[in-house]
Amino acid sequence: GVKDGHITGLLDRIQPAISKAMLLDEKAYRFKDKVAYTNVENSLEEILTKSDIVREMFRNGDIGIVGGVYNVENGEVDFFKDLTSQKTTHQQVAAAI
């Protein structure tokens, strides 16, 4: 394959989401959605991993983090349901870092 340009870096970044989604459900019709949602989850975890300031504010409950997936077919964004209420799950991730 081609190893130049921006697309290679983008594909490298979403590969963990693809791998994780394949473990969850191999059915083709659900696969693309699982990849998209898993990639957003991975991005949220990466934000907490790479930013000490954001992680600390998140741990203290000063901020919440919300992910969403844009649907190109209807133009709507499917925001993850109230992630601030699921903060404990992400706090566990933050605490492990």
Contact map, one row per residue, 1 for C-alpha under 8 A:
1110000000000000000000000000000000000000000000000000000000000000000000000000000000000000000000000
1111000100000000000000000000000000000000000000000000000000000000000000000000000000000000000000000
1111100100000000000000000000000000000000000000000000000000000000000000000000000000000000000000000
0111111100000000000000000000000000000000000000000000000000000000000000000000000000000000000000000
0011111110000000000000000000000000000000000000000000000000000000000000000000000000000000000000000
0001111111000000000000000000000000000000000000000000000000000000000000000000000000000000000000000
0001111111100000000000000000000000000000000000000000000000000000000000000000000000000000000000000
0111111111110000000000000000000000000000000000000000000000000000000000000000000000000000000000000
0000111111111000000000000000000000000000000000000000000000000000000000000000000000000000000000000
0000011111111100000000000000000000000000000000000000000000000000000000000000000000000000000000000
0000001111111110000000000000000000000000000000000000000000000000000000000000000000000000000000000
0000000111111111000000000000000000000000000000000000000000000000000000000000000000000000000000000
0000000011111111000000000000000000000000000000000000000000000000000000000000000000000000000000000
0000000001111111110000000000000000000010000000000000000000000000000000000000000000000000000000000
0000000000111111111000000000000000000000000000000000000000000000000000000000000000000000000000000
0000000000011111111100000000000000000010000000000000000000000000000000000000000000000000000000000
0000000000000111111110000000000000110110010000000000000000000000000000000000000000000000000000000
0000000000000111111111000000000000100110000000000000000000000000000000000000000000000000000000000
0000000000000011111111100000000000000000000000000000000000000000000000000000000000000000000000000
0000000000000001111111110000000000100100000000000000000000000000000000000000000000000000000000000
0000000000000000111111111100001001100100000000000000000000000000000000000000000000000000000000000
0000000000000000011111111100001000000000000000000000000000000000000000000000000000000000000000000
0000000000000000001111111100000000000000000000000000000000000000000000000000000000000000000000000
0000000000000000000111111100000000000000000000000000000000000000000000000000000000000000000000000
0000000000000000000011111110011001000000000000000000000000000000000000000000000000000000000000000
0000000000000000000011111111011000000000000000000000000000000000000000000000000000000000000000000
0000000000000000000000001111111000000000000000000000000000000000000000000000000000000000000000000
0000000000000000000000000111111100000000000000000000000000000000000000000000000000000000000000000
0000000000000000000000000011111100000000000000000000000000000000000000000000000000000000000000000
0000000000000000000000001111111111000000000000000000000000000000000000000000000000000000000000000
0000000000000000000011001111111111100000000000000000000000000000000000000000000000000000000000000
0000000000000000000000000001111111110000000000000000000000000000000000000000000000000000000000000
0000000000000000000000000000011111111000000000000000000000000000000000000000000000000000000000000
0000000000000000000010001000011111111100000000000000000000000000000000000000000000000000000000000
0000000000000000110110000000001111111110000000000000000000000000000000000000000000000000000000000
0000000000000000100000000000000111111111000000000000000000000000000010000000000000000000000000000
0000000000000000000000000000000011111111100000000000000000000000000110000000000000000000000000000
0000000000000000110110000000000001111111110000000000000000000000000000000000000000000000000000000
0000000000000101110000000000000000111111111000000000000000000000000000000000000000000000000000000
0000000000000000000000000000000000011111111100000000000000000000001110000000000000000000000000000
0000000000000000000000000000000000001111111110000000000000000000001000000000000000000000000000000
0000000000000000100000000000000000000111111111000000000000000000000000000000000000000000000000000
0000000000000000000000000000000000000011111111100000000000000000000000000000000000000000000000000
0000000000000000000000000000000000000001111111110000000000000000111000000000000000000000000000000
0000000000000000000000000000000000000000111111111000000000000000000000000000000000000000010011000
0000000000000000000000000000000000000000011111111100000000000000000000000000000000000000000000000
0000000000000000000000000000000000000000001111111110011000000000000000000000000000000000000000000
0000000000000000000000000000000000000000000111111111011000000000000000000000000000000000000011000
0000000000000000000000000000000000000000000011111111001000000000000000000000000000000000000001001
0000000000000000000000000000000000000000000001111111000000000000000000000000000000000000000000000
0000000000000000000000000000000000000000000000111111111000000000000000000000000000000000000000000
0000000000000000000000000000000000000000000000011111111100000000000000000000000000000000000000000
0000000000000000000000000000000000000000000000000011111110000000000000000000000000000000000000000
0000000000000000000000000000000000000000000000110011111111000000000000000000000000000000000000000
0000000000000000000000000000000000000000000000111011111111100000000000000000000000000000000001000
0000000000000000000000000000000000000000000000000001111111110000000000000000000000000000000000000
0000000000000000000000000000000000000000000000000000111111111110000000000000000000000000000000000
0000000000000000000000000000000000000000000000000000011111111111100000000000000000000000001000000
0000000000000000000000000000000000000000000000000000001111111100000000000000000000000000001001100
0000000000000000000000000000000000000000000000000000000111111110000000000000000000000000000000000
0000000000000000000000000000000000000000000000000000000011111111000000000000000000000000000000000
0000000000000000000000000000000000000000000000000000000011111111000000000000000000000000000000000
0000000000000000000000000000000000000000000000000000000011011111100000000000000000000000000000000
0000000000000000000000000000000000000000000000000000000001001111110000000000000000110010000000000
0000000000000000000000000000000000000000000100000000000001000011111000000000000000110000000000000
0000000000000000000000000000000000000000000100000000000000000001111100000000001101110000000000000
0000000000000000000000000000000000000001100100000000000000000000111110000000001100100000000000000
0000000000000000000000000000000000001001000000000000000000000000011111000000111100000000000000000
0000000000000000000000000000000000011001000000000000000000000000001111100000111000000000000000000
0000000000000000000000000000000000000000000000000000000000000000000111110011110000000000000000000
0000000000000000000000000000000000000000000000000000000000000000000011111111110000000000000000000
0000000000000000000000000000000000000000000000000000000000000000000001111111000000000000000000000
0000000000000000000000000000000000000000000000000000000000000000000000111110000000000000000000000
0000000000000000000000000000000000000000000000000000000000000000000000111111000000000000000000000
0000000000000000000000000000000000000000000000000000000000000000000001111111100000000000000000000
0000000000000000000000000000000000000000000000000000000000000000000001110111110000000000000000000
0000000000000000000000000000000000000000000000000000000000000000000111100011111000000000000000000
0000000000000000000000000000000000000000000000000000000000000000000111100001111100000000000000000
0000000000000000000000000000000000000000000000000000000000000000011110000000111110000000000000000
0000000000000000000000000000000000000000000000000000000000000000011100000000011111100000000000000
0000000000000000000000000000000000000000000000000000000000000000000000000000001111100000000000000
0000000000000000000000000000000000000000000000000000000000000000010000000000000111111100000000000
0000000000000000000000000000000000000000000000000000000000000001111000000000000111111110000000000
0000000000000000000000000000000000000000000000000000000000000001110000000000000001111110000000000
0000000000000000000000000000000000000000000000000000000000000000000000000000000001111111000000000
0000000000000000000000000000000000000000000000000000000000000000000000000000000001111111110000000
0000000000000000000000000000000000000000000000000000000000000001000000000000000000111111111000000
0000000000000000000000000000000000000000000000000000000000000000000000000000000000001111111100000
0000000000000000000000000000000000000000000000000000000000000000000000000000000000000111111110000
0000000000000000000000000000000000000000000010000000000000000000000000000000000000000111111111000
0000000000000000000000000000000000000000000000000000000001100000000000000000000000000011111111100
0000000000000000000000000000000000000000000000000000000000000000000000000000000000000001111111110
0000000000000000000000000000000000000000000010010000000000000000000000000000000000000000111111111
0000000000000000000000000000000000000000000010011000001000100000000000000000000000000000011111111
0000000000000000000000000000000000000000000000000000000000100000000000000000000000000000001111111
0000000000000000000000000000000000000000000000000000000000000000000000000000000000000000000111111
0000000000000000000000000000000000000000000000001000000000000000000000000000000000000000000011111
